[in-house]
Amino acid sequence: MAKETILEVDSAEQALFKKKLKELNSYKGRGTELISVYIPNGTDRGSVMNQLATEMGQSGNIKSPQTRKNVQSALKKISNYLKQINFDIPNTGLVVFAGNVSPIEGRSDLRLFVVKPLKQLRTKLYWCDSSFHLAPLEEMMVPTEVYVFIVMDKREATVALLVGKRYDIIGHFTSNVAGKFRAGGQSAQRFEHLREEAANDFYKSVSGKINASLEGKWEKLKGIVVGGPGQTKNQFLEVGGLDYRLRDKILGIVDLSYTDESGIREIIQRSEDILRNTELMRERVTLDKFMQQVVKDGLATYGQRDVEAALEKGQVSLLILSEGITWRVIKVKCTNCEHEKVYTIKDPKQEFDDTAISCEKCNSPVEEVEETDYLDHLLDTAHAMGTETVVVSMDSEEGAQFYNSFGGIGAMLRYK
């Protein structure tokens, strides 16, 4: 398993990537009018632009006037966007989607979506269908929740990493601890002392091997669960040996029947509530700190205008965004003087018609050249400023309150 790749994924970026794929998957076109363009880094600009021009020409043969108009408008949106960014393709590649996503027949809601792949895009692709082509991106979904499970008794220990829904055994150890029945001639007291001494040595050995295998990854781990029969698991923790940074991540202790791979499956099954509550707890802790600072007029701010201003000044130490935000950012350019203006559309049902807008400088017509998800827009700004970002759900009371009372946009500040 490629543990390094898994452990280095940006959880905020992953959350927004997952949210965007879910949205794209919900759109269905009428006929084959939803376009997907996959562009790996290093792709020749001319080959892409020429293909779009060829498709524009061939679309003139589409019999349905409405479908023909929608396809041609989508192709124009994609071409304009690629020109706007000067064909600057990110290291992992770029995927551009466009088409009429209106669920109402006869009504046009032409949208453009841009996705930066989480992993290296290998294949160049043009796809026109009744739905967006998402399979290559869905395969890139990398689980970011990483947990360690330790199951043991005095004779055996098994250690596993859980990443998403998949676990991998990273260690299996056996001891030389004698059975409960002593050899003839030995006093019961001495025999038991030797057993405990051997068990403690085994616990320390296992701790040392766990410390070594997770060296440098402590801060990336979400938590550790320890399990086993009887009191062995407690004795293991009491004897010590686990690095304090690992001990601080222990989420729970679970009674088990097995200490081999069957025990790993058993502990994962019995830890579902622990893991579910832990993710929500982390969100609660973050939001509680934020709200405490807001109440005492401390190092926190919220709302679109104030957070954006603080972010641009480099004041933000932690950007907090709600996954409930569905805004989009649209950039238009004057066809005459090339003046640009950005609009933030907060109603997901609102259609944007660039033909109804004139340039504020010279009153000439404008055309849409770029559309971005608002959360992606802020995340890009945060990355450029070196600011950490968290995306919180609305599954907890605190998460819902953050969205409803603070607009779903908040920030912890370095200074005021």
Secondary structure, DSSP 8 states (H G I E B T S, - for coil): --HHHHHT--HHHHHHHHHHHHHHHH---SSS-EEEEEE-TT--HHHHHHHHHHHHHHGGG-S-HHHHHHHHHHHHHHHHHHHHTTT---TT-EEEEEEE--SSTT---EEEEEE--SS-----EEEEESS---HHHHTT-----EEEEEEE-SSEEEEEEEETTEEEEEEEEE-----SS--TTS-HHHHHHHHHHHHHHHHHHHHHHHHHHTTT-GGG--EEEEEESTTHHHHHHHH--S-HHHHTTEEEEEE-S-SSHHHHHHHHHHTHHHHHHHHHHHHHHHHHHHHHHHHTT-SEEESHHHHHHHHHHT-EEEEEEETT---EEEEEEETTT--EEEEEE--TT----GGG-B-TTT--BEEEEEEEEHHHHHHHHHHHHT-EEEEE-SSSHHHHHHHHHHTTEEEEES--
